[in-house]
Amino acid sequence: MDPAHFDLNDIEHEPTDEQLAALMECVAEEARRRGERVRSELLTSLKAGLATAMADPQTHERT
């Protein structure tokens, strides 16, 4: 069995523990990448919203 490729639906040729560990690491890395991208997008949106609100004197109190 090719160590880099396996079919999770193939019950006759189950993946090795190493293959499953590599798959889980790839899944975790992709989740981290997507999470960071979404976090960055949300932060950018929040900053833009705050800037818009602060530019409009009717939306906040001056201290």
KEKE-3310 file (N, C-alpha, C; in steps of 0.2 Angstrom, whole numbers, plus 5000, padded with zeros to 4 digits):
npx = (5004:5003:5011:5007:4995:4978:4963:4949:4938:4940:4939:4946:4960:4966:4971:4988:4994:5002:4999:4986:4989:4996:4986:4977:4986:4987:4973:4972:4981:4975:4963:4969:4974:4963:4955:4964:4963:4949:4948:4957:4949:4938:4943:4947:4935:4929:4937:4935:4922:4922:4929:4921:4910:4916:4919:4907:4898:4886:4885:4893:4898:4907:4922)
npy = (4994:5011:5023:5036:5037:5032:5023:5028:5021:5008:4993:4982:4985:4992:5008:5012:5016:5026:5032:5036:5045:5055:5059:5065:5075:5083:5087:5094:5105:5111:5115:5124:5134:5138:5143:5154:5162:5166:5172:5183:5189:5192:5201:5211:5216:5220:5230:5239:5242:5248:5259:5266:5268:5276:5287:5293:5305:5303:5290:5287:5292:5306:5307)
npz = (5000:4996:5005:5005:5000:5003:5004:5014:5014:5010:5016:5016:5015:5026:5032:5039:5055:5055:5043:5046:5056:5049:5040:5050:5055:5043:5042:5054:5052:5041:5047:5056:5047:5040:5051:5055:5044:5044:5056:5054:5044:5051:5061:5053:5047:5059:5063:5053:5054:5067:5064:5055:5064:5073:5066:5064:5073:5079:5083:5094:5111:5116:5126)
capx = (5000:5006:5010:5005:4988:4974:4955:4946:4932:4943:4939:4951:4966:4965:4977:4992:4993:5006:4995:4981:4992:4998:4980:4975:4990:4985:4967:4973:4984:4970:4959:4972:4975:4956:4954:4967:4960:4943:4950:4959:4944:4933:4946:4947:4928:4928:4941:4932:4915:4923:4932:4915:4906:4920:4919:4900:4898:4880:4886:4897:4899:4914:4924)
capy = (5000:5017:5026:5043:5037:5026:5025:5026:5016:5001:4989:4976:4987:4998:5012:5011:5021:5032:5035:5040:5051:5060:5062:5069:5081:5087:5090:5099:5110:5114:5119:5130:5139:5141:5147:5160:5166:5168:5176:5189:5193:5195:5207:5217:5218:5223:5237:5243:5244:5253:5265:5269:5271:5282:5293:5296:5307:5301:5283:5286:5297:5308:5307)
capz = (5000:4995:5012:5005:4998:5005:5004:5020:5013:5008:5022:5015:5015:5031:5033:5044:5061:5052:5038:5049:5060:5044:5038:5055:5055:5038:5044:5059:5049:5037:5051:5059:5042:5039:5057:5055:5039:5046:5062:5051:5040:5056:5064:5048:5047:5066:5063:5048:5058:5072:5061:5053:5069:5076:5061:5064:5080:5082:5085:5100:5115:5117:5133)
cpx = (5004:5006:5007:4997:4984:4967:4952:4940:4934:4944:4944:4958:4966:4972:4981:4991:4997:5002:4989:4983:4994:4992:4977:4979:4988:4978:4968:4976:4980:4965:4962:4973:4968:4954:4957:4965:4954:4944:4952:4954:4939:4936:4946:4940:4927:4931:4937:4925:4917:4926:4926:4911:4909:4919:4912:4899:4891:4880:4890:4897:4906:4916:4928)
cpy = (5006:5021:5033:5043:5031:5028:5023:5021:5009:4997:4983:4978:4993:5002:5011:5017:5027:5036:5039:5046:5057:5063:5067:5076:5086:5091:5095:5106:5114:5118:5125:5136:5142:5146:5154:5165:5169:5173:5183:5193:5196:5201:5213:5220:5222:5230:5242:5246:5249:5259:5269:5272:5277:5288:5297:5298:5305:5294:5282:5292:5300:5309:5313)
cpz = (5000:5002:5011:5003:5000:5004:5010:5020:5011:5014:5022:5016:5020:5031:5039:5049:5058:5047:5041:5053:5055:5041:5044:5056:5049:5039:5049:5056:5044:5041:5054:5053:5041:5045:5057:5050:5041:5052:5059:5047:5045:5059:5059:5047:5054:5066:5058:5051:5063:5069:5058:5058:5073:5072:5061:5071:5083:5085:5092:5105:5116:5124:5134)
residu = (MET:ASP:PRO:ALA:HIS:PHE:ASP:LEU:ASN:ASP:ILE:GLU:HIS:GLU:PRO:THR:ASP:GLU:GLN:LEU:ALA:ALA:LEU:MET:GLU:CYS:VAL:ALA:GLU:GLU:ALA:ARG:ARG:ARG:GLY:GLU:ARG:VAL:ARG:SER:GLU:LEU:LEU:THR:SER:LEU:LYS:ALA:GLY:LEU:ALA:THR:ALA:MET:ALA:ASP:PRO:GLN:THR:HIS:GLU:ARG:THR)
# end
